[in-house]
Structures are given as C-alpha cells and as structure tokens.
Amino acid sequence: MITPKRKKPEKFSHPINQKPKIKMDIESGIESLDDIIFEIISQNEFLTTQENSLKTYKKNFHSHHFFIPSNTELGYTLSGETIHKLWSLFNFLGPAITKDKTEPINLSKLVNIIQKVCSICEFINLRKAFKNIDSGATKKSNQNGLEKNNEPENNEDSTFGIYDYLTININCIKSSILIFELISGGYLTKKNCSELMLDSLVKSVSYVQTESALTIFELHPNEGI
C-alpha cells in the first residue's frame, strides 16, 4: 500500500518579525520634500555667509545635509544620504505633482546649490588631496644633510585622505545625475528657470556620461532609489 507523502507544514512568519511598510501619501511626500529643500537652502546660506561656518556648522543644525571633508579648504558637498532622500521623493511624487505644489523658486535654488557643490571636484588639487598616502614614508634631505618630513607637524590638511576625496567625487557625480534627472524629468523647464541657467546646468552635468557616473547610475536606477 502506497502511503501519500505528507505535505510539509507551511511556515507562517509571525507579525512581530515583520517590519511594517510605511506608505507615504502625496501630501506627506510634498511636506517632506519642502522641509528638506528649506533645510538645504538654509544650511547652504549659513555655510556661504557665516564666519567660521565650517567649524560651527554641526553645532548650529540638528540635521546635516552637507558633507565637509577633513580639509575644509575643499569646501563641502551634499551628503549621499540627502541625495538619496531627494531622489526618492522626486521619483515618488513625479514632475506634475512637484511643480504643482512646490515653489518653483525653491526648486531653482536647490539646483543652484547642487550645481555649486558639483563643481567642487573640479577645483580639488590632486597633489594636495593624495599627499597623505605616502607623506609618512617620504623624506627629503636639505642642503645641510638634515632630513625633514614633507609635511609639517600638526598640519590639518594631512588628515585629508583618499576616502574623503572619493566620497566627494562620488557625491558630486550623484548630485550631477540628480540635476540631470530633474531636467530630463521635467522638474526644471524654461518656464521656471532661465535659459542661461539651463545652459549652465547642462554644462555642469556633461560629465554624467563618464564611465564612473554610468556605473553609479546603473547601481542606483530610478526605481531603486
């Protein structure tokens, strides 16, 4: 007599083990976007106008949307987390909803800020950025035969390493792609920003076509951010 095979009992996951999915509605999405844009504009204004702003930035704001490298001379750029939040909200809301319920002037200000922090990587002195890699091992002899380190002691710039440089560049590329998406997605048109501004933005994101940018873009497609 052939006995029927017993079916394995189905496993039911306990509700406690399941993470609740938070669904965002349009109104809360717009509110979150407006809050983030307002914070970015305010913090950028602080960083560009206040004396010793880089040193006091973290003390003056509860949430920080900008990444400041160890070498403060290199300026600042939007943090990857903030770019991720912006990208998520823009993809969720869509151009029509965003333009209908968000002040166009704030969108333009946001893009101006992104454009500015994107340009930071163009002014980085590579020798200065990478000097920390071998500064500890490299020494020079002066005319008297005395050895001196290339870098002076307690030099704040020497704390700037390759990780900071790569972080800046990755964030700049992400920021450029975000600008590109804002333009191509229809958030920014000739109706809400000047032709000169659009032309400038297109030039600022021209290097989005580089291999590194495309790699990051493939790792973070629209649907996944």
Rosetta blueprint (number, residue, H / E / L):
1 M L
2 I L
3 T L
4 P L
5 K L
6 R L
7 K L
8 K L
9 P L
10 E L
11 K L
12 F L
13 S L
14 H L
15 P H
16 I H
17 N H
18 Q L
19 K L
20 P L
21 K L
22 I L
23 K L
24 M L
25 D L
26 I H
27 E H
28 S H
29 G H
30 I H
31 E H
32 S H
33 L H
34 D H
35 D H
36 I H
37 I H
38 F H
39 E H
40 I H
41 I H
42 S H
43 Q H
44 N H
45 E H
46 F H
47 L H
48 T H
49 T H
50 Q L
51 E L
52 N L
53 S H
54 L H
55 K H
56 T H
57 Y H
58 K H
59 K H
60 N H
61 F L
62 H L
63 S L
64 H L
65 H L
66 F E
67 F E
68 I L
69 P L
70 S L
71 N L
72 T H
73 E H
74 L H
75 G L
76 Y L
77 T E
78 L E
79 S L
80 G H
81 E H
82 T H
83 I H
84 H H
85 K H
86 L H
87 W H
88 S H
89 L H
90 F H
91 N H
92 F H
93 L H
94 G L
95 P H
96 A H
97 I H
98 T H
99 K H
100 D H
101 K H
102 T L
103 E L
104 P H
105 I H
106 N H
107 L H
108 S H
109 K H
110 L H
111 V H
112 N H
113 I H
114 I H
115 Q H
116 K H
117 V H
118 C H
119 S H
120 I H
121 C H
122 E H
123 F H
124 I L
125 N L
126 L H
127 R H
128 K H
129 A H
130 F H
131 K L
132 N L
133 I L
134 D L
135 S L
136 G L
137 A L
138 T L
139 K E
140 K E
141 S E
142 N L
143 Q L
144 N L
145 G L
146 L L
147 E E
148 K E
149 N E
150 N L
151 E L
152 P L
153 E L
154 N L
155 N L
156 E H
157 D H
158 S H
159 T H
160 F L
161 G L
162 I H
163 Y H
164 D H
165 Y H
166 L H
167 T H
168 I H
169 N H
170 I H
171 N H
172 C H
173 I H
174 K H
175 S H
176 S H
177 I H
178 L H
179 I H
180 F H
181 E H
182 L H
183 I H
184 S H
185 G L
186 G L
187 Y L
188 L L
189 T L
190 K L
191 K L
192 N L
193 C L
194 S L
195 E H
196 L H
197 M H
198 L H
199 D H
200 S H
201 L H
202 V H
203 K H
204 S H
205 V L
206 S H
207 Y H
208 V H
209 Q H
210 T L
211 E H
212 S H
213 A H
214 L H
215 T H
216 I H
217 F H
218 E H
219 L H
220 H L
221 P L
222 N H
223 E H
224 G H
225 I L
